[in-house]
Amino acid sequence: MPRTLLLPFCLLALFPACSSPHPSSIYGKVTLDGHPVDNGNIAFLPASGSGRKGAAPIEQGVYTIPATEQFLSGSYRVEISWRKPTGKKIPSADPGMTIDETAEAIPERYNTASTLTADIGTGAVEKDFTLSSK
């Protein structure tokens, strides 16, 4: 094979990343009724039903999914959950001990039956979610 025909194949071998998707980082704020969600979770599930999901804890109303998690650009369904203490104590698995009871504070339309969506591009993407319990 002539050398001029080999050159394009050699260049492709040197730069495989140019043809593969680039991971994105995503970060943002989450509030419910104007208050920051603390100790919650956020998950980005591919709208196509297949592919890698992205998830992160929410601390003091802020979440981050770094690019090192290999989160790819695309369309996602977003689920947010936040188990808040109810103020009651319930029996724990350890006899004689109690733990704080918790209940889901986020309405179903934002978690198990979420209608939230996000289109994620490449690079660092900011997505804030302002939720309402009403």
Backbone as numpy.savetxt, mean C-alpha at the origin, in Angstrom:
# Nx Ny Nz CAx CAy CAz Cx Cy Cz
27.99 -14.51 -38.66 27.13 -13.33 -38.66 28.04 -12.09 -38.66
27.76 -11.12 -39.50 28.58 -9.91 -39.54 28.51 -9.14 -38.22
29.60 -8.45 -37.89 29.68 -7.71 -36.63 28.60 -6.63 -36.50
28.22 -6.03 -37.59 27.20 -4.96 -37.53 25.85 -5.51 -37.08
25.57 -6.79 -37.35 24.31 -7.38 -36.89 24.37 -7.77 -35.42
25.56 -8.00 -34.89 25.71 -8.38 -33.49 25.60 -7.19 -32.55
25.91 -6.01 -33.02 25.93 -4.83 -32.17 24.60 -4.58 -31.44
23.43 -4.61 -32.10 22.17 -4.38 -31.37 21.93 -5.42 -30.27
22.29 -6.67 -30.51 22.10 -7.71 -29.50 23.03 -7.49 -28.31
24.22 -7.04 -28.55 25.17 -6.76 -27.46 24.68 -5.59 -26.61
24.14 -4.56 -27.27 23.63 -3.41 -26.52 22.44 -3.80 -25.66
21.55 -4.65 -26.15 20.41 -5.13 -25.36 20.88 -5.90 -24.14
21.92 -6.68 -24.29 22.45 -7.45 -23.17 23.04 -6.55 -22.10
23.58 -5.40 -22.50 24.19 -4.49 -21.54 23.17 -3.67 -20.77
21.97 -3.45 -21.35 20.98 -2.57 -20.74 19.62 -3.26 -20.57
19.54 -4.36 -19.83 18.25 -5.03 -19.68 17.24 -4.23 -18.89
17.70 -3.33 -18.02 16.77 -2.56 -17.18 15.94 -1.58 -18.01
16.42 -1.22 -19.18 15.69 -0.26 -20.01 14.35 -0.82 -20.48
14.25 -2.14 -20.58 13.00 -2.71 -21.07 12.13 -3.29 -19.97
12.57 -3.22 -18.70 11.78 -3.76 -17.60 11.11 -2.64 -16.83
9.99 -2.93 -16.14 9.31 -1.89 -15.38 10.16 -1.40 -14.21
10.02 -0.13 -13.89 10.78 0.46 -12.79 9.90 0.51 -11.55
10.43 0.13 -10.40 9.63 0.19 -9.18 9.34 1.63 -8.77
8.22 1.82 -8.14 7.81 3.12 -7.64 7.87 3.12 -6.12
8.05 4.29 -5.54 7.84 4.43 -4.10 6.56 5.25 -3.96
5.81 4.94 -2.93 4.55 5.66 -2.71 4.47 6.04 -1.24
3.98 7.23 -0.99 3.87 7.72 0.38 2.68 8.67 0.46
2.24 8.93 1.67 1.14 9.87 1.81 0.59 9.91 3.22
-0.52 10.62 3.35 -1.20 10.80 4.63 -2.57 10.16 4.57
-3.03 9.66 5.71 -4.36 9.08 5.82 -5.05 9.67 7.04
-6.23 10.26 6.82 -7.01 10.80 7.93 -8.43 10.25 7.88
-9.05 10.17 9.04 -10.45 9.80 9.16 -11.14 10.90 9.95
-12.11 11.54 9.33 -12.84 12.65 9.95 -11.89 13.73 10.47
-10.83 13.99 9.70 -9.88 15.05 10.05 -8.80 14.64 11.04
-8.83 13.40 11.54 -7.84 12.93 12.51 -6.89 11.94 11.84
-5.58 12.05 12.12 -4.63 11.11 11.51 -4.89 9.68 11.97
-4.84 8.74 11.04 -4.95 7.31 11.37 -3.62 6.90 11.99
-3.66 6.26 13.16 -2.43 5.84 13.84 -2.49 4.34 14.11
-1.44 3.64 13.76 -1.35 2.18 13.91 -2.35 1.45 13.03
-2.57 1.98 11.84 -3.43 1.33 10.86 -2.59 0.65 9.79
-3.24 0.19 8.74 -2.55 -0.45 7.61 -3.19 0.00 6.31
-2.37 0.07 5.27 -2.85 0.40 3.93 -2.30 -0.65 2.97
-3.14 -1.08 2.03 -2.73 -2.07 1.03 -3.18 -1.61 -0.35
-2.30 -1.77 -1.33 -2.59 -1.47 -2.72 -2.64 -2.80 -3.46
-3.83 -3.18 -3.93 -4.03 -4.46 -4.60 -4.21 -4.22 -6.09
-3.45 -4.91 -6.95 -3.56 -4.67 -8.39 -5.00 -4.80 -8.87
-5.48 -3.80 -9.62 -6.85 -3.81 -10.13 -7.08 -4.97 -11.08
-6.02 -5.43 -11.73 -6.15 -6.55 -12.67 -6.35 -7.88 -11.96
-6.10 -7.89 -10.65 -6.24 -9.13 -9.88 -4.97 -9.94 -9.82
-3.98 -9.58 -10.63 -2.71 -10.30 -10.57 -1.57 -9.28 -10.49
-0.48 -9.72 -9.94 0.67 -8.83 -9.77 0.99 -8.64 -8.31
2.01 -7.88 -8.07 2.51 -7.67 -6.71 1.71 -6.57 -6.02
1.29 -6.84 -4.79 0.60 -5.80 -4.02 1.63 -5.02 -3.21
1.24 -3.85 -2.78 2.06 -3.04 -1.91 1.30 -2.81 -0.62
1.99 -2.87 0.50 1.33 -2.65 1.79 2.30 -1.98 2.75
1.73 -1.25 3.71 2.56 -0.56 4.70 1.74 -0.24 5.94
2.43 -0.12 7.08 1.74 0.38 8.27 1.52 1.89 8.14
0.50 2.37 8.83 0.23 3.81 8.91 0.57 4.23 10.34
1.54 5.11 10.48 1.96 5.61 11.79 1.75 7.11 11.84
0.97 7.57 12.81 0.67 8.99 13.00 0.17 9.63 11.70
-0.65 8.87 10.97 -1.27 9.38 9.77 -0.42 9.33 8.51
0.77 8.70 8.56 1.69 8.70 7.43 2.09 7.27 7.08
2.19 6.97 5.79 2.66 5.66 5.33 3.70 5.85 4.23
4.55 4.84 4.04 5.55 4.85 2.98 5.79 3.42 2.50
5.77 3.24 1.19 6.18 1.97 0.58 7.40 2.31 -0.27
8.61 1.93 0.17 9.81 2.29 -0.58 9.94 1.52 -1.89
10.68 2.05 -2.84 10.90 1.40 -4.13 11.56 0.04 -3.96
12.28 -0.16 -2.87 12.94 -1.45 -2.64 11.93 -2.58 -2.46
10.66 -2.26 -2.24 9.61 -3.27 -2.11 9.13 -3.76 -3.48
9.71 -3.22 -4.56 9.37 -3.61 -5.93 7.90 -3.38 -6.27
7.35 -2.27 -5.78 5.98 -1.86 -6.07 5.97 -1.23 -7.46
5.17 -1.75 -8.39 5.20 -1.29 -9.77 4.06 -0.34 -10.09
4.26 0.49 -11.09 3.22 1.43 -11.50 2.03 0.67 -12.07
0.85 1.29 -11.99 -0.36 0.67 -12.50 -1.58 1.15 -11.73
-2.72 0.47 -11.95 -3.97 0.79 -11.27 -4.18 -0.16 -10.11
-4.61 0.38 -8.97 -4.75 -0.40 -7.75 -6.07 -0.10 -7.04
-6.59 -1.11 -6.34 -7.68 -0.93 -5.38 -7.00 -0.77 -4.03
-7.44 0.20 -3.23 -6.79 0.52 -1.97 -7.67 0.10 -0.80
-7.09 -0.61 0.15 -7.79 -1.01 1.38 -7.06 -0.40 2.58
-7.83 0.23 3.46 -7.26 0.84 4.66 -7.98 0.27 5.87
-7.23 -0.11 6.88 -7.84 -0.62 8.12 -7.18 0.05 9.32
-7.96 0.12 10.40 -7.48 0.76 11.63 -8.25 0.18 12.80
-7.61 -0.68 13.54 -8.21 -1.28 14.73 -7.94 -0.36 15.92
-9.00 0.26 16.42 -8.87 1.20 17.55 -9.41 0.56 18.82
-8.78 0.86 19.96 -9.31 0.38 21.23 -10.70 0.95 21.49
-11.60 0.10 22.04 -12.96 0.54 22.34 -13.07 1.11 23.75
-12.04 0.91 24.56 -12.09 1.34 25.95 -12.49 0.20 26.89
-12.84 -0.95 26.34 -13.23 -2.12 27.13 -12.07 -3.10 27.23
-12.08 -3.89 28.29 -11.12 -4.98 28.47 -11.85 -6.29 28.21
-11.16 -7.22 27.55 -11.73 -8.55 27.30 -10.72 -9.61 27.74
-11.20 -10.82 28.03 -10.28 -11.89 28.45 -9.28 -12.20 27.34
-8.03 -12.45 27.73 -7.01 -12.83 26.76 -6.87 -14.35 26.73
-6.00 -14.84 25.88 -5.75 -16.28 25.79 -5.07 -16.80 27.05
-4.40 -15.90 27.79 -3.77 -16.28 29.06 -4.81 -16.22 30.18
-5.05 -17.33 30.89 -6.06 -17.34 31.97 -5.81 -16.22 32.99
-6.88 -15.53 33.32 -6.81 -14.47 34.32 -6.31 -13.14 33.79
-5.95 -13.05 32.55 -5.42 -11.81 31.97 -6.48 -11.18 31.05
-6.39 -9.86 30.88 -7.28 -9.16 29.96 -6.45 -8.34 28.97
-7.08 -8.04 27.86 -6.46 -7.18 26.86 -7.47 -6.12 26.43
-6.98 -5.09 25.76 -7.88 -4.05 25.24 -8.67 -4.60 24.07
-9.98 -4.39 24.10 -10.81 -4.75 22.96 -10.59 -3.72 21.86
-10.54 -4.18 20.60 -10.43 -3.25 19.48 -11.56 -3.50 18.49
-11.83 -2.49 17.71 -12.86 -2.59 16.67 -12.37 -1.81 15.45
-12.79 -2.24 14.28 -12.42 -1.55 13.04 -13.05 -0.16 13.03
-12.21 0.87 12.88 -12.69 2.25 12.87 -12.98 2.76 11.47
-12.42 2.11 10.47 -12.59 2.54 9.08 -13.83 1.87 8.47
-14.72 2.64 7.88 -15.91 2.04 7.24 -15.53 1.03 6.16
-16.39 0.03 5.97 -16.14 -1.04 4.99 -15.86 -0.51 3.59
-16.45 0.61 3.21 -16.26 1.13 1.85 -14.81 1.56 1.60
-13.99 1.58 2.67 -12.56 1.90 2.53 -11.66 0.70 2.84
-12.24 -0.41 3.31 -11.40 -1.57 3.61 -11.94 -2.83 2.94
-12.68 -3.68 3.62 -13.07 -4.98 3.04 -13.92 -4.85 1.77
-14.69 -3.79 1.65 -15.49 -3.55 0.45 -15.04 -2.22 -0.20
-13.75 -2.02 -0.25 -13.19 -0.73 -0.65 -13.57 -0.31 -2.06
-13.90 0.97 -2.17 -14.14 1.59 -3.47 -13.00 2.55 -3.82
-11.99 2.61 -2.95 -10.84 3.49 -3.20 -9.97 2.91 -4.31
-9.49 3.77 -5.19 -8.57 3.36 -6.24 -7.42 4.35 -6.32
-6.33 3.91 -6.92 -5.18 4.79 -7.13 -4.45 4.35 -8.39
-4.10 5.31 -9.22 -3.25 5.06 -10.37 -1.85 5.54 -9.99
-0.91 4.61 -10.00 0.45 4.89 -9.55 1.37 4.98 -10.76
2.11 6.08 -10.86 3.09 6.26 -11.92 4.45 5.77 -11.47
5.48 6.18 -12.16 6.83 5.78 -11.79 7.47 6.83 -10.89
8.52 6.43 -10.20 9.23 7.33 -9.31 8.53 7.44 -7.97
8.75 8.55 -7.29 8.13 8.79 -5.98 6.74 9.39 -6.19
5.72 8.72 -5.67 4.33 9.13 -5.88 3.69 9.41 -4.53
3.06 10.58 -4.39 2.34 10.93 -3.16 0.85 10.70 -3.37
0.24 9.91 -2.47 -1.20 9.66 -2.51 -1.75 9.83 -1.10
-2.54 10.87 -0.89 -3.18 11.12 0.40 -4.62 10.59 0.34
-5.12 10.12 1.49 -6.49 9.63 1.58 -7.19 10.32 2.73
-8.21 11.11 2.41 -9.02 11.82 3.40 -10.35 11.08 3.48
-10.54 10.34 4.56 -11.71 9.47 4.72 -12.74 10.09 5.65
-13.99 9.69 5.46 -15.09 10.18 6.29 -15.88 8.98 6.80
-16.25 9.01 8.08 -17.05 7.90 8.64 -18.53 8.07 8.32
-18.91 9.19 7.78 -20.33 9.45 7.47 -20.67 9.06 6.06
